Amino acid sequence: MTKRPLYAAAQAAASLAALLTVLPASAQGSSVGQSGACVACLSIAVDANATGSLPGQLEGLEVFVRVNPGAEAAALPAVAEIERKGGRPALLLSGMPGPVASDVADRVQRIVIHLPVQPADQSDEVFSFSLKTALTALRAAVPGSTLIGLAAGAARWQSLLSRDLASYVDFAVVSDSPALDQIGIEVWRLTSAPSTAAAAIATTASATHVIWSLPGEASLAAALVSELERSLAAPAPVNTQESQAADRFAQDVQVVASRSLRVDEIIARHQAAVARQSTAVQSIIADGTLTLSFEAPGFPAPITVSSDVSMFTADGVTEIAQREIRINGVSFHGHAVPRLPIIEPERVASPPLAIALTDVYRYKLDGRETIGSTLCYVVSFEPDPSRADRTATLFRGRAWIAADSFAMLKVAATQTALRGPIVSSEQVDEFREAGPGVWLLARSDVQQMYEGAAHRTPIHRVLAVERSEVNVTDFSARRQHAYGSAAIMLRDTPEGYRYLKRPAAGTTDTPSIAGRSDRVRTIAGGVIVDPNISIPLPFAGFSYVDFNFLGSGSQVNAFFGGTYAQLALSVPSIARTRWQLGGRAFAIATSYNDRSFENGREQYDQDIRQRPAEMSVWVLRPLTSRIAFHLGYELDYTHLAAGEATDPHFVVPPDQVVHGLRVSLDAQRGGWNASAWWNPARRSGWRAWGRPGSGEYESGDADFQRYGVSVSRARVINPRAVAHVEGAWMSGRDLDRFSRYSFGTFDNRLRGYPSALIRYDRGAVLRTALAYGVSRLVRVDGFFDSGVVHDPGFGAGLRNYTGVGGAVEVPLVFGTLLAVEWGYGFRGVNSDGTLGTQVIRVSGYKVF
């Protein structure tokens, strides 16, 4: 041994003696002396091959074993040696951490990571992201009671704190100056100089604990360990004031209240729980039902598409097999099932509660709530307004995270910054424990608002998982069986769900992704029996909907039915902004009666034949994740002519040309959809009409206003039953016979009441529908509607008009759906003056 190492060893031994003298008093905060060192304030770190030179009895001393990441197995003999000598083993890893073998992780209470050197070509953001990912994986691989620390210099720690690294560890270890104040976690000191360690412990405000790293050189380490052993063997003085024998190296134990976790710490531990579950769960097969409900023009009740589903998840890929598909409760098989376009919002750029390269969410702890018997942290999240990219779609909502396991039990979120036909999307996911520490999706409830070409409809989608199987041995075989079955297969891709092409029969090939389905064609026909129409009115037509017209992303909706035609266009995103553009035009080639009443009695001599047409164009802009603004221009044209019984002295009004503005705010929340609208309008060429001197004509009626509010909700009760409720209030100013509201055959319906029988200037309407699939071949619908409105033709006050109805829907050959609908209006007036009107509509639809 050379002179320099001997001198260094002597100096180190002297410093150790001084350190062990200082420790008892500084740890207790009292001038009363103790024997031995305070184990709560001091740990030592040694190389894995140096544990044999430790004292024979460690008496609870914590000893860190220094190893490189990936070489933890080499520390196993050292860990066993420390345990045999009565010490508490821990790990000190130098470098980016990786998975720790369970036989080592289960036997240590603390792991400290010595911050690795940041690569020169790596930005601070990328390095922090990598470090967060590695620390999360480490926490996921060790027992929940294991504490994790990160060691770095004070300056480096300041940079880490600005990137929320403190949330991913339980304590900070400073390797130079302990000047880290009010960082929210415990601060330790890592040193290799005994005198510095003594000073750090003496100043307990700057560090609560010291890790004394013994040198790797065997001679220096041996000298220090020898001095440590002599100190441990020294006799313990007796405290005469309390007459008690002090343990010669006893751990100082304090009973304190547990520290409340910050919201960022809760999120970091949740991320570790997700990583832990991802490691444990290799594959999932989940069975349940999927139900989709939406409204479509012409159908008596909301359309319901339900199916039994099996979801196969492995290697980060989820595929869905849909079987027993029913449309409106009626079962369809094989090729009779239309491959409809998949309508869904754009994918979220970055999910909440996940590790991200840059922070895009702002989190807040909203207290605690109990779900079932599990206490949960309630964490709210919203997009960070300071982020650079504010155009990306993200989530705003709340998450319920278990306080014990940090697993997700529930999340409710609304998608923000949507561009496209889905202007609003709310989702509530609920999870249940499928095994110890494994929480899987149990139910997903999605409420959306779809703005299509000429039609706005809410969409309600419910996925109910009845059973989940984890890590089944025959996963591949069961998925392959689904590939070869008659089920419709879909795969979840980064671009959204896509249909899969079925592989050739008898092969084990993996199905490929099919091309997008962007077009829907429908043949519709039927007959309407309406007291306001002199003879039963047959109708037939062809509908064409293109969801990606000429590859532009625009939507086109065209319908031609002989005497009726409609064309609508929608551009879901103008220049990739959140502005939408839409337009619609329709015309009817046949005329129908506009009946006139005075005090409830029909005035045949004032009948007018009318033939309407309309054109409108509008822009739409979602203002928030729940509210959209609509501004449009409307041009109405109605050709008016005298009827067969019209009095020759009755002056028929000129053809109506009305220019109007339509402004509305549409909102959605919790499945409820609300709309408030205003429609100021002006007629051109307005002049006197009606009977001379009757007072029906008012010059001020050339300008009029209409406005109102509506609230509605459609709800999937179960795969067989769906309900719909809607309430509306409407009013206006300067409304006359031709500008008042009316109940129609397709729009603004009131069951059982003929088209244009009631014309009102103010009132409220309630509509309800309940549809139930009674069997595989029959769905029945029930309706109850009631209106309280003011129609000047039926008196001065408000009158109630109530109607009931029902419908039966059954399948026909070639996949055609037949619907027979009947309605009865209790206060409807027939052409012969009797009360009680009936409206019957028979419709057939074939979608392909």
Secondary structure as the mmCIF struct_conf table of DSSP 4:
data_model
#
loop_
_struct_conf.conf_type_id
_struct_conf.id
_struct_conf.beg_label_comp_id
_struct_conf.beg_label_asym_id
_struct_conf.beg_label_seq_id
_struct_conf.end_label_comp_id
_struct_conf.end_label_asym_id
_struct_conf.end_label_seq_id
HELX_RH_AL_P HELX_RH_AL_P1 LYS A 3 GLN A 28
TURN_TY1_P TURN_TY1_P1 GLY A 29 GLY A 29
BEND BEND1 SER A 30 VAL A 32
BEND BEND2 SER A 35 GLY A 36
TURN_TY1_P TURN_TY1_P2 VAL A 39 CYS A 41
STRN STRN1 LEU A 42 ASP A 47
HELX_RH_3T_P HELX_RH_3T_P1 ALA A 48 SER A 53
BEND BEND3 LEU A 54 LEU A 54
BEND BEND4 GLY A 56 GLY A 56
TURN_TY1_P TURN_TY1_P3 GLU A 59 GLY A 60
STRN STRN2 GLU A 62 VAL A 67
TURN_TY1_P TURN_TY1_P4 PRO A 69 GLY A 70
HELX_RH_3T_P HELX_RH_3T_P2 GLU A 72 ALA A 75
HELX_RH_AL_P HELX_RH_AL_P2 LEU A 76 ARG A 84
TURN_TY1_P TURN_TY1_P5 LYS A 85 GLY A 86
STRN STRN3 ARG A 88 SER A 94
BEND BEND5 GLY A 95 MET A 96
HELX_LH_PP_P HELX_LH_PP_P1 PRO A 99 ALA A 101
HELX_RH_AL_P HELX_RH_AL_P3 SER A 102 ALA A 105
TURN_TY1_P TURN_TY1_P6 ASP A 106 ARG A 107
BEND BEND6 GLN A 109 GLN A 109
STRN STRN4 ARG A 110 HIS A 114
HELX_LH_PP_P HELX_LH_PP_P2 LEU A 115 PRO A 119
TURN_TY1_P TURN_TY1_P7 ALA A 120 ASP A 121
BEND BEND7 GLN A 122 GLN A 122
HELX_RH_AL_P HELX_RH_AL_P4 ASP A 124 ALA A 141
BEND BEND8 VAL A 142 VAL A 142
TURN_TY1_P TURN_TY1_P8 GLY A 144 SER A 145
STRN STRN5 LEU A 147 ALA A 152
HELX_RH_AL_P HELX_RH_AL_P5 ALA A 154 LEU A 161
TURN_TY1_P TURN_TY1_P9 SER A 162 ASP A 164
HELX_RH_3T_P HELX_RH_3T_P3 LEU A 165 TYR A 168
BEND BEND9 ASP A 170 ASP A 170
STRN STRN6 PHE A 171 VAL A 174
BEND BEND10 SER A 175 ASP A 176
BEND BEND11 GLN A 182 GLN A 182
BEND BEND12 GLY A 184 ILE A 185
STRN STRN7 GLU A 186 THR A 191
BEND BEND13 SER A 192 SER A 192
HELX_RH_AL_P HELX_RH_AL_P6 PRO A 194 ALA A 202
BEND BEND14 THR A 203 THR A 203
TURN_TY1_P TURN_TY1_P10 THR A 204 SER A 206
BEND BEND15 THR A 208 THR A 208
STRN STRN8 HIS A 209 SER A 213
BEND BEND16 GLY A 216 GLU A 217
HELX_RH_AL_P HELX_RH_AL_P7 ALA A 218 ALA A 233
BEND BEND17 ALA A 234 ALA A 234
HELX_LH_PP_P HELX_LH_PP_P3 PRO A 235 PRO A 237
STRN STRN9 VAL A 238 ASN A 239
TURN_TY1_P TURN_TY1_P11 THR A 240 SER A 243
STRN STRN10 GLN A 244 ALA A 245
HELX_LH_PP_P HELX_LH_PP_P4 ALA A 246 ASP A 247
TURN_TY1_P TURN_TY1_P12 ARG A 248 PHE A 249
HELX_LH_PP_P HELX_LH_PP_P5 ALA A 250 ASP A 252
HELX_LH_PP_P HELX_LH_PP_P6 ALA A 257 ARG A 262
HELX_RH_AL_P HELX_RH_AL_P8 VAL A 263 ALA A 280
STRN STRN11 SER A 283 PHE A 294
TURN_TY1_P TURN_TY1_P13 PRO A 297 GLY A 298
BEND BEND18 PRO A 300 ALA A 301
STRN STRN12 ILE A 303 ALA A 314
TURN_TY1_P TURN_TY1_P14 ASP A 315 GLY A 316
STRN STRN13 VAL A 317 ILE A 327
TURN_TY1_P TURN_TY1_P15 ASN A 328 GLY A 329
STRN STRN14 VAL A 330 SER A 331
HELX_RH_3T_P HELX_RH_3T_P4 GLY A 334 ALA A 336
BEND BEND19 VAL A 337 VAL A 337
HELX_LH_PP_P HELX_LH_PP_P7 PRO A 345 VAL A 348
BEND BEND20 ALA A 349 SER A 350
TURN_TY1_P TURN_TY1_P16 PRO A 352 LEU A 353
BEND BEND21 ALA A 354 ALA A 354
BEND BEND22 LEU A 357 THR A 358
STRN STRN15 TYR A 361 ILE A 371
TURN_TY1_P TURN_TY1_P17 GLY A 372 SER A 373
STRN STRN16 THR A 374 PRO A 383
TURN_TY1_P TURN_TY1_P18 PRO A 385 SER A 386
BEND BEND23 ARG A 387 ALA A 388
BEND BEND24 THR A 391 ALA A 392
STRN STRN17 PHE A 395 ALA A 402
TURN_TY1_P TURN_TY1_P19 ALA A 403 SER A 405
STRN STRN18 MET A 408 GLN A 415
BEND BEND25 ALA A 417 ALA A 417
BEND BEND26 GLY A 420 PRO A 421
STRN STRN19 ILE A 422 GLY A 435
TURN_TY1_P TURN_TY1_P20 PRO A 436 GLY A 437
STRN STRN20 VAL A 438 GLY A 452
TURN_TY1_P TURN_TY1_P21 ALA A 453 ALA A 454
STRN STRN21 HIS A 455 VAL A 470
BEND BEND27 ASN A 471 ASN A 471
TURN_TY1_P TURN_TY1_P22 THR A 473 ASP A 474
HELX_RH_AL_P HELX_RH_AL_P9 PHE A 475 GLY A 484
BEND BEND28 SER A 485 ALA A 487
STRN STRN22 ILE A 488 THR A 493
TURN_TY1_P TURN_TY1_P23 PRO A 494 GLU A 495
STRN STRN23 GLY A 496 LYS A 501
HELX_LH_PP_P HELX_LH_PP_P8 ARG A 502 ALA A 504
TURN_TY1_P TURN_TY1_P24 ALA A 505 GLY A 506
HELX_LH_PP_P HELX_LH_PP_P9 ASP A 509 PRO A 511
STRN STRN24 SER A 512 ILE A 513
HELX_LH_PP_P HELX_LH_PP_P10 ALA A 514 ARG A 516
STRN STRN25 ARG A 519 VAL A 529
TURN_TY1_P TURN_TY1_P25 PRO A 531 ASN A 532
BEND BEND29 ILE A 533 ILE A 535
STRN STRN26 LEU A 537 PHE A 549
TURN_TY1_P TURN_TY1_P26 LEU A 550 GLY A 553
STRN STRN27 SER A 554 PHE A 560
BEND BEND30 GLY A 562 THR A 563
STRN STRN28 TYR A 564 VAL A 571
BEND BEND31 PRO A 572 SER A 573
HELX_RH_3T_P HELX_RH_3T_P5 ILE A 574 ARG A 576
BEND BEND32 THR A 577 ARG A 578
STRN STRN29 GLN A 580 ILE A 588
BEND BEND33 ALA A 589 THR A 590
STRN STRN30 TYR A 592 ASP A 594
STRN STRN31 PHE A 597 GLU A 598
TURN_TY1_P TURN_TY1_P27 ASN A 599 GLY A 600
STRN STRN32 ARG A 601 GLU A 602
HELX_RH_3T_P HELX_RH_3T_P6 TYR A 604 GLN A 606
STRN STRN33 ILE A 608 PRO A 622
BEND BEND34 THR A 624 ARG A 626
STRN STRN34 ILE A 627 ALA A 642
TURN_TY1_P TURN_TY1_P28 GLU A 644 ALA A 645
TURN_TY1_P TURN_TY1_P29 PRO A 648 HIS A 649
BEND BEND35 PHE A 650 PHE A 650
STRN STRN35 VAL A 651 VAL A 651
HELX_LH_PP_P HELX_LH_PP_P11 VAL A 652 ASP A 655
STRN STRN36 GLN A 656 ARG A 669
TURN_TY1_P TURN_TY1_P30 GLY A 670 GLY A 671
STRN STRN37 TRP A 672 SER A 684
BEND BEND36 GLY A 685 GLY A 685
STRN STRN38 GLY A 690 GLY A 690
BEND BEND37 ARG A 691 ARG A 691
TURN_TY1_P TURN_TY1_P31 PRO A 692 GLY A 693
BEND BEND38 SER A 694 GLY A 695
HELX_RH_3T_P HELX_RH_3T_P7 SER A 699 ALA A 702
STRN STRN39 ASP A 703 ASN A 718
TURN_TY1_P TURN_TY1_P32 PRO A 719 ARG A 720
STRN STRN40 ALA A 721 ARG A 733
BEND BEND39 ASP A 734 ASP A 734
TURN_TY1_P TURN_TY1_P33 ARG A 737 SER A 739
BEND BEND40 ARG A 740 ARG A 740
STRN STRN41 TYR A 741 SER A 742
BEND BEND41 THR A 745 ASN A 748
TURN_TY1_P TURN_TY1_P34 ARG A 751 GLY A 752
HELX_LH_PP_P HELX_LH_PP_P12 TYR A 753 PRO A 754
TURN_TY1_P TURN_TY1_P35 SER A 755 ALA A 756
BEND BEND42 LEU A 757 LEU A 757
STRN STRN42 ARG A 759 TYR A 760
BEND BEND43 ASP A 761 ASP A 761
STRN STRN43 ARG A 762 GLY A 773
BEND BEND44 SER A 775 LEU A 777
STRN STRN44 ARG A 779 HIS A 790
HELX_RH_3T_P HELX_RH_3T_P8 PRO A 792 PHE A 794
BEND BEND45 ALA A 796 GLY A 797
STRN STRN45 ARG A 799 PRO A 811
HELX_RH_3T_P HELX_RH_3T_P9 VAL A 813 GLY A 815
STRN STRN46 LEU A 817 VAL A 829
TURN_TY1_P TURN_TY1_P36 SER A 831 ASP A 832
BEND BEND46 GLY A 833 GLY A 833
STRN STRN47 LEU A 835 VAL A 847
#
